């Protein structure tokens, strides 16, 4: 558990490395609020979240690995995961029966979260390949293989919720 003084020191170190001082305060004061908003919208978009499991295994080992990483790597992971989720929702959504306004609000808040996280991460840092590969498999083995059906999108909604909840835990570990 960090004291306010040690947190300030960590933020100063990150700020000196990245010259973006608003990042630490932004994650501490705004990330959780936006996250609770988009998780609520995700639930309100449609009916109950499906009980069916996706044919792609959730990358729990990747999350365990990032739990022990440096703060800068955790922030990059948050950004990369949200970026991948936004890209996943950029597919053929003709079959979804979700509330359109809630879906739009959900994606807009995710975009806002991404913009803020982008300003916290050095553009020279490479994204985690295993994360990118996981989302590529999710797209291929769920959306494309199931022909972008409503059922496929429900699986994506379920997996998205799992990721966003796990990202909340990761963000909470940073302060």
C-alpha positions as CSV (number, residue, x, y, z in Angstrom):
1,X,0.0,0.0,0.0
2,X,1.5,3.3,-1.1
3,X,1.3,6.5,1.1
4,X,0.4,9.7,-0.6
5,X,4.1,10.7,-0.5
6,X,5.4,7.5,-2.1
7,X,2.6,7.8,-4.7
8,X,3.8,11.3,-5.5
9,X,7.4,10.0,-5.9
10,X,6.2,7.3,-8.2
11,X,4.3,9.8,-10.3
12,X,7.2,12.1,-10.5
13,X,9.4,9.3,-11.7
14,X,6.8,8.4,-14.4
15,X,6.4,12.0,-15.3
16,X,10.1,12.5,-15.7
17,X,10.2,9.4,-17.9
18,X,7.2,10.4,-20.0
19,X,6.8,14.1,-19.3
20,X,3.0,13.6,-18.9
21,X,2.2,14.4,-15.3
22,X,-1.5,14.3,-15.6
23,X,-1.4,10.6,-16.1
24,X,-1.0,9.4,-12.5
25,X,-3.7,11.7,-11.2
26,X,-6.0,10.9,-14.1
27,X,-5.8,7.1,-13.5
28,X,-6.3,7.6,-9.8
29,X,-9.2,10.0,-10.1
30,X,-11.0,9.3,-13.4
31,X,-10.2,5.8,-14.7
32,X,-12.5,4.0,-12.2
33,X,-15.4,6.4,-12.8
34,X,-15.3,6.0,-16.6
35,X,-14.9,2.3,-16.2
36,X,-18.0,1.9,-14.0
37,X,-19.9,3.9,-16.6
38,X,-18.9,1.7,-19.6
39,X,-19.4,-1.5,-17.6
40,X,-22.9,-0.3,-16.7
41,X,-23.6,0.5,-20.3
42,X,-22.3,-2.9,-21.4
43,X,-24.8,-4.5,-19.1
44,X,-27.6,-2.2,-20.3
45,X,-27.0,-2.8,-24.0
46,X,-28.8,-6.0,-24.2
47,X,-30.4,-8.8,-22.1
48,X,-28.5,-11.1,-19.7
49,X,-24.9,-11.8,-20.5
50,X,-24.6,-15.3,-22.1
51,X,-23.5,-18.3,-20.1
52,X,-21.9,-19.8,-23.2
53,X,-18.1,-19.7,-23.3
54,X,-16.1,-18.4,-26.1
55,X,-13.9,-20.9,-28.1
56,X,-10.9,-18.7,-27.2
57,X,-9.4,-19.1,-23.7
58,X,-9.3,-15.9,-21.6
59,X,-5.6,-14.9,-21.2
60,X,-5.4,-15.3,-17.4
61,X,-1.6,-16.0,-17.5
62,X,-1.1,-12.7,-19.4
63,X,-3.0,-10.8,-16.6
64,X,-1.0,-12.6,-13.9
65,X,2.2,-11.6,-15.7
66,X,1.2,-7.9,-16.0
67,X,0.2,-7.9,-12.3
68,X,3.9,-8.0,-11.4
69,X,5.0,-5.5,-14.0
70,X,6.2,-2.0,-13.6
71,X,3.6,0.8,-13.5
72,X,4.5,2.0,-17.0
73,X,3.9,-1.4,-18.4
74,X,0.6,-1.7,-16.6
75,X,-0.6,1.6,-18.1
76,X,0.5,0.4,-21.5
77,X,-1.4,-2.8,-21.0
78,X,-4.5,-0.9,-20.0
79,X,-4.2,1.2,-23.2
80,X,-3.5,-1.7,-25.5
81,X,-6.4,-3.8,-24.1
82,X,-8.9,-1.0,-24.5
83,X,-7.5,-0.3,-28.0
84,X,-8.1,-4.0,-28.9
85,X,-11.6,-3.9,-27.5
86,X,-12.5,-0.9,-29.6
87,X,-11.1,-2.5,-32.7
88,X,-13.1,-5.7,-32.0
89,X,-16.4,-3.6,-31.9
90,X,-15.5,-2.2,-35.3
91,X,-16.9,-5.2,-37.2
92,X,-20.1,-6.0,-38.9
93,X,-22.8,-5.4,-36.2
94,X,-25.9,-5.7,-38.4
95,X,-27.2,-8.7,-36.4
96,X,-26.9,-7.1,-32.9
97,X,-30.1,-6.3,-31.1
98,X,-28.5,-4.1,-28.5
99,X,-29.7,-0.6,-27.5
100,X,-28.0,1.6,-30.1
101,X,-27.6,4.6,-27.8
102,X,-26.0,2.5,-25.0
103,X,-23.7,0.9,-27.5
104,X,-22.6,4.3,-28.9
105,X,-22.2,5.7,-25.4
106,X,-20.1,2.6,-24.4
107,X,-17.8,3.0,-27.4
108,X,-17.5,6.8,-26.8
109,X,-16.4,6.4,-23.2
110,X,-14.0,3.7,-24.2
111,X,-12.5,6.1,-26.8
112,X,-12.2,8.7,-24.1
113,X,-10.4,6.3,-21.8
114,X,-8.1,5.4,-24.7
115,X,-7.2,9.0,-25.5
116,X,-6.2,9.6,-21.9
117,X,-4.2,6.4,-21.7
118,X,-2.5,7.2,-25.0
119,X,-1.1,10.4,-23.4
120,X,0.4,8.3,-20.6
121,X,2.4,5.9,-22.8
122,X,5.4,6.4,-24.9
123,X,4.7,5.8,-28.5
124,X,8.0,3.9,-28.8
125,X,6.7,1.2,-26.5
126,X,5.6,-1.9,-28.5
127,X,2.2,-3.5,-27.7
128,X,2.1,-6.9,-26.0
129,X,2.1,-9.4,-28.8
130,X,0.2,-12.1,-26.9
131,X,-2.6,-9.6,-26.2
132,X,-2.9,-8.7,-29.8
133,X,-2.8,-12.4,-30.8
134,X,-5.6,-13.2,-28.4
135,X,-7.9,-10.5,-29.8
136,X,-7.1,-11.6,-33.3
137,X,-8.2,-15.1,-32.4
138,X,-11.3,-13.8,-30.7
139,X,-12.2,-11.9,-33.9
140,X,-11.4,-14.9,-36.2
141,X,-12.8,-17.8,-34.0
142,X,-15.9,-16.0,-32.7
143,X,-17.0,-13.1,-35.0
144,X,-15.9,-14.4,-38.4
145,X,-16.4,-18.1,-37.8
146,X,-19.9,-17.4,-36.4
147,X,-20.6,-15.0,-39.3
148,X,-21.0,-11.9,-37.1
149,X,-24.2,-13.4,-35.7
150,X,-26.1,-12.0,-32.6
151,X,-24.8,-15.0,-30.7
152,X,-21.2,-14.2,-31.7
153,X,-21.6,-10.6,-30.5
154,X,-23.0,-11.8,-27.2
155,X,-19.9,-13.8,-26.7
156,X,-17.8,-10.7,-27.5
157,X,-19.8,-8.7,-25.0
158,X,-19.2,-11.3,-22.3
159,X,-15.5,-11.4,-23.0
160,X,-15.3,-7.7,-23.1
161,X,-16.9,-7.4,-19.7
162,X,-14.4,-9.9,-18.3
163,X,-11.5,-7.9,-19.7
164,X,-12.8,-4.5,-18.5
165,X,-13.4,-6.0,-15.0
166,X,-9.9,-7.4,-15.0
167,X,-8.5,-4.0,-16.1
168,X,-10.3,-2.4,-13.1
169,X,-8.3,-4.7,-10.8
170,X,-5.1,-3.8,-12.6
171,X,-5.8,-0.1,-12.4
172,X,-6.6,-0.4,-8.7
173,X,-3.2,-2.1,-8.1
174,X,-1.4,1.0,-9.3
175,X,-2.5,3.3,-6.4
